[in-house]
Amino acid sequence: MLIEMDKLEAQQSHDLLTSAIIPRPIAWVSTVSLLGEHNLAPFSFFTGITWRPATLGISIVNRPDGTEKDTLRNIRQTREFVVNSVCVEQGSLMFKTAQMLPYGTDEASRCDVEMIPASKVRPRRVKDARVCFECGLLDIVTVGNGPFSGNLVLGTVLVIHVDDRVFRDGREISWADLDNLGRIGGYNRFCAVRSVIEM
C-alpha cells in the first residue's frame, strides 16, 4: 500500500505516524514562565539528538486552533526546561497532567506530582523521576504553520539527575530499574520495556 501523506486529513496523518513510530519514550517536561507560573506536560515525540554536546529533541505540536502550547511559550520566554523520565508506576499521574488547562495553571500541584528545585535552571524537576535532564534551549525549528504544525525544541543537557537505584557501574542506567513508560499508537496505549533482545 502506498499512502500519500499530503492527501490525508490531520488526524489520519497523526494516527498513521504515531502507530508506526513505536515505542516512543515520554518527555515529562517542566517549565516556568517569566511570572513564575509552573507547568508540567508530557510529550511523546522525544529523542536524543547527539551526546557531544549532549542534546535532546522534543516536538511540540500546535493546538487545533493554531496556538502554541504552554510548554513552548515558557521555553521561548526563559530558554530553560527539564525533561523528567516517566516510569510505569507514574503513568496515571503523567496522564492526568496531559489535560488542556488555562495558561498559568500548575499541573503538578493540581495532580499531586511532587516537585523540587532544579540545580541549574529555573523550572522545577519531578522529585520521584528516576532521571531528570536540566536543559538550556539551543534552538527551536518551526515546521509548517497553523493548526498541528510542529516546533522541534533542541535542548543542550546541562545536568542529569540520576536516582542512585538505577545507576550501574558509574557509567550507565539500568533499563530494567528505570522501567520507562513508552507510547504506542492510540490515545491511551502505552508500553513498558520488560524484555531485551541481545544481538
C-alpha positions in Angstrom: 0.0 0.0 0.0 1.3 3.5 -0.9 0.0 6.4 1.2 0.4 9.9 0.0 0.7 11.9 3.2 -0.5 15.3 1.8 -3.8 13.7 0.9 -4.6 12.7 4.5 -6.6 14.7 7.0 -4.6 15.8 10.0 -6.0 13.2 12.3 -5.3 10.4 9.8 -1.7 11.5 9.4 -1.4 11.6 13.2 -2.8 8.1 13.7 -0.6 6.7 10.9 2.7 8.2 12.2 2.0 7.5 15.9 1.1 3.9 15.3 4.2 3.3 13.1 6.9 5.1 15.2 6.8 3.0 18.3 7.7 2.7 21.0 8.3 6.4 21.8 9.7 7.5 25.2 7.8 10.2 27.1 9.4 13.5 27.9 7.6 14.9 31.0 8.6 18.5 30.5 8.6 21.0 33.4 8.8 24.7 32.5 8.2 28.1 34.2 7.0 31.4 32.8 8.8 34.7 33.5 6.0 35.4 36.0 6.9 32.2 37.9 3.9 30.1 36.8 5.0 26.5 36.7 3.9 24.0 34.0 4.3 20.2 33.6 3.2 18.4 30.5 4.1 15.1 28.7 5.3 14.8 25.1 5.9 11.6 23.2 7.7 12.9 20.1 11.0 13.0 22.0 14.5 11.6 21.4 18.2 12.1 21.9 20.0 14.1 19.2 23.7 13.8 20.0 25.9 13.1 23.0 28.7 15.7 22.4 27.3 18.2 23.1 24.6 16.3 24.9 21.4 17.4 23.1 17.7 16.3 23.3 14.9 17.0 20.9 11.2 17.4 21.7 8.5 18.0 19.1 5.7 20.3 20.5 2.8 20.4 18.1 0.5 23.5 18.0 -3.1 23.2 19.2 -6.0 22.6 16.8 -6.6 26.4 16.8 -3.0 27.0 15.8 -1.9 28.5 19.1 1.3 27.4 20.9 1.2 25.1 23.9 2.1 26.5 27.3 5.3 24.5 27.4 6.6 26.1 24.2 5.6 29.6 25.3 7.5 29.1 28.5 10.6 27.7 26.8 10.6 30.7 24.4 10.4 33.1 27.4 13.0 31.5 29.8 15.1 29.3 27.4 15.1 26.6 30.0 13.3 23.3 30.7 13.6 20.0 32.5 12.9 16.6 30.9 11.8 14.1 33.6 11.6 10.4 32.9 8.3 8.6 33.5 8.3 5.1 34.9 5.4 2.7 34.7 4.1 3.4 38.2 3.9 7.1 37.4 1.8 6.6 34.3 -1.5 7.6 35.7 0.0 10.8 37.2 1.6 11.6 33.9 -1.7 11.0 32.0 -3.5 13.5 34.3 -1.0 16.2 33.5 -1.8 15.9 29.8 -5.1 17.9 30.3 -5.6 21.1 28.4 -5.8 23.7 31.1 -5.7 27.6 31.1 -2.2 29.1 30.7 -0.6 29.6 34.1 -2.2 26.5 35.7 0.2 24.5 37.8 -0.5 20.9 36.6 1.9 19.4 39.1 0.1 20.9 42.1 -3.3 20.1 40.6 -2.4 16.5 40.0 -0.3 15.9 43.2 3.1 15.5 41.5 5.8 16.4 44.0 8.3 18.9 42.5 11.7 20.0 43.8 14.1 22.8 42.7 16.5 22.0 39.8 20.2 22.8 40.3 21.0 25.0 37.2 17.7 26.1 35.7 14.5 27.8 37.0 11.9 25.1 36.2 11.5 22.6 38.9 12.0 18.8 38.4 9.8 15.9 39.3 11.0 14.6 42.7 10.4 10.9 42.0 11.6 10.9 38.4 14.4 8.4 38.1 16.2 10.6 35.5 15.9 14.3 35.0 17.7 16.3 32.3 18.1 20.0 33.0 18.3 21.7 29.6 19.1 25.1 28.1 17.4 26.0 24.8 19.7 25.5 21.8 17.1 26.2 19.1 13.5 25.9 18.0 12.9 24.7 14.5 9.4 25.5 13.3 7.9 23.1 10.8 4.8 24.3 9.0 2.4 26.9 10.4 -1.1 26.9 11.9 -3.0 24.0 13.5 -1.0 20.9 14.2 2.3 22.4 12.9 5.4 21.4 14.7 8.1 23.0 16.8 11.3 21.0 17.2 12.8 22.1 20.5 16.5 21.4 20.8 17.9 21.5 24.3 21.5 21.3 25.5 21.7 19.0 28.5 23.4 20.9 31.3 23.0 18.4 34.2 21.5 15.0 34.6 20.0 13.8 37.9 20.0 10.0 38.2 18.4 8.1 41.1 21.2 6.0 42.7 19.0 2.9 42.5 19.1 2.9 38.7 22.8 3.8 38.1 25.2 1.0 37.2 29.0 0.8 37.1 29.4 4.5 37.2 28.5 4.8 33.5 25.0 3.7 32.6 21.4 3.4 33.7 19.7 0.0 34.2 16.9 -0.2 31.7 15.1 -2.7 34.0 15.2 -0.4 37.0 14.4 2.7 35.0 11.2 0.9 33.9 10.4 3.7 31.4 6.9 4.1 30.1 6.6 4.3 26.3 3.9 5.5 24.0 2.4 3.4 21.1 -0.5 4.1 18.7 -3.8 5.3 20.0 -4.9 7.9 22.6 -4.5 5.7 25.7 -2.0 3.0 24.7 1.4 2.7 26.5 4.0 0.1 26.8 6.8 -1.0 29.2 10.3 -2.2 28.5 10.2 -5.6 30.1 12.4 -7.7 27.8 15.6 -7.1 25.8 16.9 -8.9 22.7 20.7 -9.1 22.5 22.4 -9.5 19.2 
